[in-house]
Amino acid sequence: MTTETPEAFAGGPLDLPGWRHAYSGKVRDLYLPDLPALGGVHPLGDVVLVVASDRVSAYDHVLTPGIPDKGVVLTQLSLWWFDQLADLVDNHVVSAEASAEPGDGLVPDVVAGRAMVCRRLDMFPVECVARGYLTGSGLAEYRSTGEVTGIPLPAGLVDGSRLPEPIFTPATKAEVGEHDENVSFAEVARRIGEDDAARLRELTLAVYARAEGIARDRGVVLADTKLEFGRVPDGSDHPTGPIVLGDEVLTPDSSRFWPADDWEPGRAQASFDKQFVRDWLTSSASGWDRAGDAPPPALPADVVRRTRDRYLEAYQRLTGSRLD
């Protein structure tokens, strides 16, 4: 593990043998097999390479510098959670093994630890969110309507309140730089069909229940989480095979984790994520006007260090292991 992020892991896509860059999100880079270089077929089938960078974003901006080892934490924690959930839902991971020889189709050595070879999926156009506690956009919607995505909630809830039972509060997928938009279950059913919508809700709440219990046993509150699902393509416009869990899962970037011993409803909770980044950006110390047109300034070294430590602590608290 390093305390500095090589520019390659905080910047744009890399030149990886056997793979060609296809897409970059705020944090992840997606690569397709370089089939001519592999003799026309990938040895592991219809796969993609998902690389988690050390980029960090806040308020719809990708910031500099990156957070060292953040991509390693995201990938290794996702792999750990995929194992914990294997009996509930299949996932897209084919291999995280580092390449041993040219043409084997495994993870290039330069991104080993932060990358996974995954089955290509046709993804559902919906973010599947489970909430067990009220905060974030759910809290804002509740304060306005007393509901979250059309689900009525009891009066008197505050920031950090535990809900009577976990709820499924889906959102539309937004393009990079845009906000996801919370939508009702009925809207999801209209877009993808009643049966698939019901199955996504069932799987999302099952994953949340399993993960919430595991986290609670380790002194961590899982307030909410965002999941993405898809199906393996079958050549048709509407694949009908089993639903598969994709993307990342239950990381500090896709979930809100709070220290259980510090949980106190009625205020913002300490969080195992990029809270230090957001707090600094909105403080007078940054000098940044969030409402203005100027991009955010570079993050100070102490904010980068504390954020890195928080991600590593989340991994250790949840898995019981340290990242070397």
Order of alpha helices (4+ residues) and beta strands (2+ residues): alpha-beta-beta-beta-beta-beta-alpha-beta-beta-beta-beta-alpha-beta-beta-beta-beta-beta-alpha-alpha-beta-beta-beta-alpha-alpha
